[in-house]
Amino acid sequence: MASLYTHQSSNIRRTWALFSGFLIFVIGTGWIFSRVYGDPSILLIAVLFSTVMSIISYWRSDKIVLAIHRARAIDMKNNPELYRIVENLSITAGLPMPKIYVVPEAAPNAFATGRNPEHAVVAVTEGLLQKLDRSELEGVLAHELSHIGNRDTLVATVVVILVGFISLLSDMFMRSMFYGGRRDSREGGGAVLVLIGLALSVLAPISATLIQLAISRKREFLADASGALLTRYPEGLASALAKISADSTPMRTANNTTAHLWVEDPYRINKKINFLHKLFMTHPPVEERIRALREPAASI
């Protein structure tokens, strides 16, 4: 059975790999833009902007995610039961007490964010608090604390900003092609560069999805297993996952760039799990997760 801290170092290395890949992609795209438009300053802007975005994604991405979902902070006075559950599980896991937020959504779900355990946040929806019993709520919170212990939150939250920027960059280039930006395409290899630029613009959203998948769906199985170790009651999380996946309440603030953060895919409603969809899912099928929790031989 994997321990709570199994993947800390690998996730830190993965974060630096994502930063490096992001910088290379943006700088390379900036170079193509500068050649297509005959303006060397575009490359300089790309370098500066990608550096700034990397810094923001590391230091401020958790706050951006909380703002996207309109989460509000709570303390011991606001919700003593929730606070005590998180506090007890944090002590058991040997983790600092994270900040706790509640998302005003009726759909039951939860996520964790933050660049390290000292700056971690656990967020739950109002629907989760209303629809789960105590043992199920403990299972979900233990799962999220396991993400914090494994440093999954560092990788997952950084990806929110980097993926969003790649998609924005793609859209900017596609729009610019319709406003006279192709004037240099007739000179030399300009036409080739324009084609390369267009190809990058089309492939950028796909690459963004692949970056999300690079986080690996295995992290969910690991967090499930580690969370079960914390509570010593795997059935609590298994029952919670069954309830969450069966709930048809739509999430109003669902967002493609943050979907991978949640304990269960917020876009799961009415999705058919065929082979192609399963290949691009940010989460493993909930049936597989429940089976891994209820059958020891199927766990990590």
FENQUI-V318071 format. One record per pair of residues at least 24 apart in sequence whose C-alpha atoms are under 8 Angstrom apart, sorted by the first residue. I is the first residue (numbers start at 0). J is the second residue. D is the distance in Angstrom with one decimal. If there is no record, write none. Layout:
# FENQUI-V318071
i->I j->J d->D
i->I j->J d->D
This chain:
# FENQUI-V318071
i->0 j->224 d->7.4
i->0 j->298 d->7.6
i->0 j->299 d->6.0
i->1 j->221 d->6.8
i->1 j->224 d->7.2
i->1 j->225 d->6.9
i->1 j->299 d->6.7
i->2 j->225 d->6.2
i->3 j->92 d->7.8
i->3 j->145 d->6.1
i->3 j->148 d->6.1
i->3 j->149 d->6.2
i->3 j->222 d->7.9
i->3 j->225 d->5.4
i->4 j->148 d->5.9
i->4 j->149 d->5.0
i->5 j->149 d->6.6
i->6 j->149 d->5.4
i->6 j->150 d->7.4
i->7 j->148 d->7.3
i->7 j->149 d->4.7
i->7 j->150 d->5.3
i->7 j->151 d->7.7
i->10 j->149 d->7.5
i->10 j->150 d->6.2
i->10 j->151 d->6.4
i->10 j->153 d->7.7
i->10 j->154 d->6.6
i->11 j->150 d->7.2
i->11 j->153 d->7.6
i->11 j->154 d->7.5
i->13 j->154 d->7.1
i->14 j->153 d->7.2
i->14 j->154 d->5.3
i->14 j->157 d->7.8
i->17 j->158 d->7.9
i->17 j->210 d->7.8
i->18 j->53 d->6.7
i->21 j->49 d->7.7
i->21 j->161 d->7.0
i->22 j->46 d->7.7
i->22 j->49 d->6.0
i->22 j->50 d->7.3
i->25 j->49 d->6.4
i->25 j->165 d->7.8
i->28 j->196 d->7.4
i->28 j->199 d->7.7
i->31 j->192 d->6.5
i->31 j->195 d->7.9
i->31 j->196 d->6.5
i->32 j->196 d->7.2
i->34 j->189 d->7.4
i->34 j->192 d->7.2
i->35 j->180 d->7.4
i->35 j->181 d->6.8
i->35 j->183 d->6.1
i->35 j->184 d->6.6
i->35 j->189 d->6.0
i->35 j->192 d->6.1
i->35 j->193 d->6.0
i->36 j->180 d->5.9
i->36 j->181 d->6.9
i->36 j->182 d->7.3
i->36 j->183 d->6.2
i->37 j->183 d->6.8
i->52 j->160 d->7.6
i->52 j->161 d->7.5
i->53 j->161 d->7.4
i->56 j->156 d->7.7
i->56 j->157 d->5.2
i->56 j->158 d->7.9
i->56 j->159 d->7.9
i->56 j->160 d->5.5
i->56 j->161 d->7.1
i->57 j->114 d->6.7
i->57 j->153 d->7.9
i->57 j->157 d->6.0
i->58 j->114 d->7.3
i->60 j->113 d->7.8
i->60 j->156 d->6.1
i->60 j->157 d->6.2
i->60 j->159 d->7.4
i->60 j->160 d->6.5
i->61 j->112 d->5.7
i->61 j->113 d->5.3
i->61 j->114 d->7.6
i->61 j->120 d->7.9
i->61 j->156 d->6.4
i->64 j->156 d->7.7
i->64 j->159 d->7.8
i->64 j->257 d->7.4
i->67 j->252 d->7.2
i->68 j->102 d->6.4
i->68 j->103 d->8.0
i->68 j->252 d->5.7
i->68 j->253 d->8.0
i->69 j->102 d->6.3
i->69 j->103 d->7.1
i->70 j->100 d->5.8
i->70 j->101 d->5.4
i->70 j->102 d->4.3
i->70 j->103 d->6.8
i->70 j->122 d->7.4
i->71 j->100 d->5.2
i->71 j->101 d->5.4
i->71 j->102 d->6.5
i->72 j->98 d->7.4
i->72 j->99 d->5.9
i->72 j->100 d->4.3
i->72 j->101 d->6.4
i->73 j->99 d->5.8
i->73 j->100 d->5.7
i->73 j->101 d->7.0
i->74 j->99 d->7.1
i->84 j->137 d->6.7
i->85 j->137 d->8.0
i->85 j->140 d->6.8
i->88 j->140 d->8.0
i->88 j->141 d->6.6
i->88 j->144 d->7.9
i->88 j->229 d->7.0
i->88 j->230 d->7.7
i->89 j->144 d->7.2
i->91 j->229 d->6.8
i->92 j->144 d->7.9
i->92 j->148 d->7.9
i->92 j->229 d->6.6
i->94 j->148 d->7.1
i->97 j->121 d->6.5
i->101 j->125 d->6.4
i->104 j->250 d->6.4
i->104 j->251 d->7.2
i->105 j->248 d->6.7
i->105 j->249 d->8.0
i->105 j->250 d->7.3
i->106 j->243 d->8.0
i->106 j->246 d->7.2
i->106 j->247 d->7.7
i->106 j->248 d->5.0
i->106 j->249 d->6.2
i->106 j->250 d->5.7
i->107 j->243 d->5.7
i->107 j->246 d->7.5
i->108 j->243 d->6.8
i->108 j->261 d->6.5
i->108 j->262 d->6.2
i->108 j->263 d->6.7
i->108 j->265 d->7.8
i->109 j->139 d->7.5
i->109 j->140 d->8.0
i->109 j->143 d->7.7
i->109 j->261 d->5.4
i->109 j->262 d->5.5
i->109 j->263 d->7.9
i->110 j->143 d->6.3
i->110 j->260 d->5.6
i->110 j->261 d->4.5
i->110 j->262 d->5.8
i->111 j->143 d->5.5
i->111 j->144 d->7.3
i->111 j->146 d->7.1
i->111 j->147 d->7.0
i->111 j->152 d->6.4
i->111 j->260 d->7.0
i->111 j->261 d->7.7
i->112 j->147 d->7.5
i->112 j->152 d->4.9
i->112 j->153 d->7.2
i->112 j->155 d->7.7
i->112 j->156 d->6.1
i->112 j->260 d->7.8
i->113 j->147 d->7.8
i->113 j->152 d->5.8
i->113 j->153 d->6.1
i->113 j->156 d->6.9
i->114 j->150 d->7.7
i->114 j->152 d->6.5
i->114 j->153 d->4.4
i->114 j->156 d->7.6
i->115 j->147 d->7.1
i->115 j->150 d->6.5
i->115 j->152 d->7.5
i->115 j->153 d->6.4
i->116 j->147 d->5.9
i->116 j->148 d->6.7
i->116 j->150 d->7.7
i->119 j->147 d->6.9
i->131 j->239 d->6.7
i->131 j->242 d->7.8
i->134 j->235 d->5.1
i->134 j->236 d->7.8
i->135 j->235 d->4.3
i->135 j->236 d->5.5
i->135 j->237 d->7.9
i->135 j->238 d->6.4
i->135 j->239 d->4.9
i->136 j->235 d->7.6
i->136 j->236 d->7.7
i->136 j->239 d->7.2
i->137 j->230 d->7.1
i->137 j->235 d->7.2
i->137 j->236 d->7.6
i->138 j->226 d->6.4
i->138 j->227 d->6.9
i->138 j->230 d->6.7
i->138 j->232 d->7.7
i->138 j->233 d->7.4
i->138 j->235 d->5.2
i->138 j->236 d->4.2
i->138 j->237 d->8.0
i->138 j->239 d->7.2
i->139 j->226 d->7.7
i->139 j->236 d->5.8
i->139 j->239 d->7.0
i->139 j->262 d->7.5
i->140 j->226 d->7.9
i->141 j->225 d->7.8
i->141 j->226 d->4.5
i->141 j->227 d->7.3
i->141 j->229 d->6.4
i->141 j->230 d->6.9
i->142 j->222 d->5.2
i->142 j->223 d->5.5
i->142 j->225 d->6.9
i->142 j->226 d->4.4
i->142 j->227 d->7.6
i->142 j->236 d->7.9
i->142 j->262 d->7.9
i->143 j->222 d->7.2
i->143 j->226 d->7.7
i->143 j->262 d->7.5
i->144 j->226 d->7.5
i->145 j->222 d->5.2
i->145 j->223 d->8.0
i->145 j->225 d->5.9
i->145 j->226 d->5.9
i->146 j->218 d->7.9
i->146 j->222 d->5.8
i->151 j->218 d->7.3
i->152 j->260 d->8.0
i->154 j->214 d->7.0
i->155 j->211 d->7.8
i->155 j->214 d->6.8
i->155 j->259 d->7.3
i->155 j->260 d->6.4
i->156 j->257 d->8.0
i->156 j->260 d->7.4
i->158 j->210 d->7.4
i->158 j->211 d->6.7
i->158 j->256 d->7.9
i->159 j->256 d->5.2
i->159 j->257 d->5.9
i->160 j->256 d->7.9
i->162 j->207 d->5.1
i->162 j->208 d->7.6
i->162 j->210 d->7.4
i->162 j->211 d->7.7
i->162 j->256 d->6.7
i->163 j->207 d->8.0
i->163 j->256 d->6.3
i->165 j->203 d->6.4
i->165 j->204 d->7.1
i->165 j->207 d->6.6
i->166 j->203 d->6.4
i->166 j->204 d->5.5
i->166 j->207 d->7.1
i->168 j->200 d->7.8
i->169 j->199 d->7.5
i->169 j->200 d->4.5
i->169 j->201 d->7.2
i->169 j->203 d->6.0
i->169 j->204 d->7.3
i->170 j->200 d->7.2
i->172 j->196 d->7.8
i->172 j->197 d->7.8
i->172 j->200 d->6.6
i->173 j->197 d->7.1
i->173 j->200 d->6.5
i->208 j->279 d->7.7
i->211 j->259 d->7.3
i->211 j->281 d->7.1
i->212 j->279 d->7.3
i->212 j->280 d->7.7
i->212 j->281 d->6.2
i->215 j->281 d->8.0
i->216 j->281 d->6.4
i->216 j->282 d->5.5
i->216 j->283 d->5.9
i->217 j->283 d->7.9
i->219 j->262 d->8.0
i->219 j->282 d->7.1
i->219 j->283 d->7.5
i->220 j->288 d->6.5
i->220 j->291 d->7.9
i->220 j->298 d->7.7
i->220 j->299 d->6.8
i->221 j->299 d->6.7
i->223 j->288 d->7.6
i->223 j->292 d->7.3
i->224 j->292 d->7.0
i->224 j->298 d->7.1
i->224 j->299 d->7.1
i->227 j->292 d->7.7
i->233 j->292 d->5.7
i->233 j->293 d->6.9
i->234 j->292 d->7.1
i->234 j->293 d->6.8
i->236 j->292 d->8.0
i->237 j->288 d->7.7
i->237 j->289 d->5.0
i->237 j->292 d->6.3
i->237 j->293 d->7.2
i->238 j->289 d->8.0
i->240 j->285 d->6.9
i->240 j->289 d->7.1
i->241 j->285 d->7.5
i->241 j->289 d->7.5
i->244 j->285 d->7.1
